Amino acid sequence: MEPHPMAGAGTPLAAGDDAVDQPPAAFRAALEALAGVVARPEIILEHIPAPVRLAPYAHAVGARVVELDGDEEVEIASARFIVLHDPDGHESWHGTTRCVGYLSAVTDEQMVDDAMFSEVAWSWLTDALADTGAAHHAVGGTVTRTASTRFGDLAGPEHTVDVEMRASWTAADTALDRHLLAWLDVVGTAAGLPPPGVRLLGPSDRSGGAAL
């Protein structure tokens, strides 16, 4: 599988007027940085419609993680990364550019009983932002765990546990590639993907093959 780049996949959105207004230089620089992001092979990136009422300029990226179940692909995680830009600044943002992330992923059923899970899941984001060097402030959000049990003829596993995260933070510069990479790291962790470059052992590897 090849890494998934963002370059050439879409154009900036100006809320309320798609092409008349020339986006500000800071917003254009931020989107140019996003265009250079290459996701790990397991994560599929795509441009999605951006909200048009939250800020004068907006841009949105979707991410999906799928795995094979026989001949079918099953989605185990989905996410959105939204960039909101207001050249005049926003009082609650304490800045001009706000990053917003949403994700939903199927997680380990045992996690629902772990009282510290929400704190650990939130640390995925704060650690990822620090690790990628994404300059930011005013970060906030929620982590929600949901346990479901299916009955009758409803297709799918009998028991599932999902984790949902909603987060937003203000970018302190235009290097939004670092912010998106941080969010994709959170998506990969929530989906249970191994660290980049690590391959999990399969049955045929257990006779002495290397994991890396």
N, C-alpha and C positions, 0 to 999 in steps of 0.2 A: 504494500500500500504506500502511496506517495503522500507527503505532507500536503496540506490544503492551504494555498495562499489566498490572501484577500485581494491582491492587486488586480485591477481591471474588473472587479465584480460589481461595481455600482458607482453612483455619483452622490454628492452631498444633497441633503434635503433642506430647503428653506421653508419654514413653516408658513403657510398661507400663500406662498408664491413660489412655484417650483423653479423658475428659471429667470425671472426678471431681476431679482436682487443678486448682486455678486456677493457671495459669502465673505465675511471678514477674513483677513489674512490669518489670524490666529486659528480660526475654525478650519480653513483650508490646510494649514500646516498640521493640525491635529489629524485630519483625515488622510493626509499623505503619509503620516506615520502609521496609521491603521492599515493602509494599503500594503505595507511591507510585512505585515504579520503572517507567519507561516505556522499553522496549527499542527500538532502531532497527528499522525495518520489516522488514529481512531476517532478524531473529532472532525465532523463535517461542518464547514462554515458556509453561510449564505447571507446575502443582504435581505433584510425584511423591511416592511413599511415602518417608518419612524413616526412617533406621535407628533401631531402638528399643533397642539394647543399648549404644550408645556413650556416652550421656549421659542424664540424667533428662529433658531436653527437647530436641527436635530438629525441624527443619523443612527441607524440601528443595524446590528449584526445578530444573526441567529446561529446557534451551535447545537449539534446533535451528536449523541454517541449511540451507536447501534452495535448489536452483536448477532451472530448467526444462530438461529434455532432451527436446525435442519437446513432446509433451503430458503427459509424466510429470515428477513432481518427484523429484529425486535429492538425497539428504541428503549434504552435504559436510562437515558438522561437527555434533557433538552434545556436550553438556556437562551437568554437574550442579553445583549450588551448594548446599552443605549447611551448616546452622547447628546447632552443638551447644552446649547451655547447661547448665552445672552451677552452681547457686547457691552451692555450698560451695567452688567453685574446683577447679582440677585442677593438680596439681604440674607435670606436663609442659607444660601450656598456659601457665603463669604468668598465669592469669586465669580468667575464668568463661565466656567465649564464644569458641568456636573456629569459624572458617570453613574449610570444606574444598571444594576445587574439583577436578573431573575434566573433561578434555576430550579428544576425539579428532577430528582433522580431516585431510582430504586436502590435501596440500600439494604444492608444486612438486617435481617429480622431481629437479631439480638440487640441491635442498637436502640430499639424503642424502649428498652428497660434500663438503659444507661443514663443515669441522672446527669452526667457530665457531657453527654453527647452534643448538646446545643452549644456549650462553651467551646468544645473541641472543634465543631464545625465552623464556628465563627473565627477561630484562630486560623483556619485554612486561608481565609481571606486576608486577615491582617498580616500573617506570615508571608503570603504570596506577594502582597503589595511591597513589603519590605525587601523580599528576595529579588524582585525585578527592578527595584530602585524607582518605583512609581511614586513621585512626589505628590503628596495628597494631604488633605485635612478634612475635618467635619464628616467623618465616616459614621454611618449608622445603618441599622437594619434589623431583620428578624430571621430566626431559624425555627422552622416548624417541622415536627415529625408526625406522620400520619400512618396508622396501622389499619389495614383493610382485610376483611375476610369475605371471600366470594361463596355464594350459596347457589344451589340448583344448577341450571344449565349455563350459567355465565362463564364464558371462556376465560382462560388465564389461570395462574397459580392460585391455590386456595388462600394462602396468606401472603401479603406483601406489606412492606414498610417503605414509605417514601419520605424523603427529606426535601423540604423546600427552603430556599434562601432568597431573601429580598434585601438588597443592599444598595447604598448610594454613597458617593464621596465626591469631594471637589478636587479636580486635578489642578496642581499648582503650576503646571507647564503644559506645553503642547505635545509632549512625548507620549501620546496615548497608546502607542504600541506596547509600552510597558504595562499600562493599565489593562489592556485587553489580554495580554499574555498572563497577567496575574489572575484575571477572571477565568481564563481557560484552564489554568492550573487548578483552580477551585472546582471547576466542572469535572476535570479528570479525576480528582480525588473523590468527589461525591459519587462518581460513577464506578469507583473501585478500580480504576486503571493503575497499573504498576508505574513506578517512576519512569520517565522517558529513558529509553535505551535498555530497559530491563524487560526480559521476556519470561513470563511465567512458565514453569515446567509443566509439560503435558505428560501423559502416560508413556509416550515413546522416548521421553527425555530422561526418565528416572534411572536409567542404567548407567549413568555417569556423565551425561551431556552437560555442557555449561549452561548456566542460566542467563548469562550476559551475551 
